[in-house]
Amino acid sequence: MITVGVKDLKNQLSQYLQYVKNGERVIITEHNKIIAEISVPKNEVKSSTLEEKLEMLSKEGSIITAKRNKSCVDLPEIKEKLDWKSIYNEIREDRI
């Protein structure tokens, strides 16, 4: 547990947030009276990937995942590259 005054917390917020990320509790004081505490949320589970987080939320019932892995809509194939510069100039012609 780390105790810090409001002024020091304001000046070195990044450092104290790093302490919190590492599992420390930070107690904030003002005129030697405790006014707040910063800590990692109790139900927060560290997940390394988005898929793991989505799976966890799905198990909790917070979200419902899609039944299929691929979209039903087929994307059109672009056979030739677009010349964006000519399109841009064509749009800008009426403004010049």
DAHURA-V622926 format. One record per residue. N is the residue number from 1. PHI is phi in whole degrees, 0 to 359 (none if undefined). Layout:
{{N/PHI} {N/PHI}}
This chain:
{{1/none} {2/242} {3/249} {4/215} {5/281} {6/301} {7/297} {8/294} {9/298} {10/297} {11/285} {12/229} {13/302} {14/302} {15/297} {16/289} {17/294} {18/295} {19/302} {20/297} {21/299} {22/276} {23/102} {24/281} {25/260} {26/246} {27/263} {28/258} {29/239} {30/221} {31/55} {32/63} {33/243} {34/290} {35/242} {36/197} {37/221} {38/246} {39/208} {40/291} {41/304} {42/295} {43/267} {44/285} {45/249} {46/288} {47/237} {48/275} {49/229} {50/296} {51/299} {52/295} {53/296} {54/296} {55/296} {56/296} {57/296} {58/294} {59/294} {60/289} {61/91} {62/286} {63/225} {64/243} {65/281} {66/293} {67/279} {68/247} {69/271} {70/238} {71/291} {72/286} {73/276} {74/274} {75/281} {76/291} {77/273} {78/259} {79/275} {80/240} {81/283} {82/276} {83/267} {84/295} {85/294} {86/293} {87/294} {88/299} {89/296} {90/295} {91/291} {92/281} {93/304} {94/287} {95/264} {96/270}}
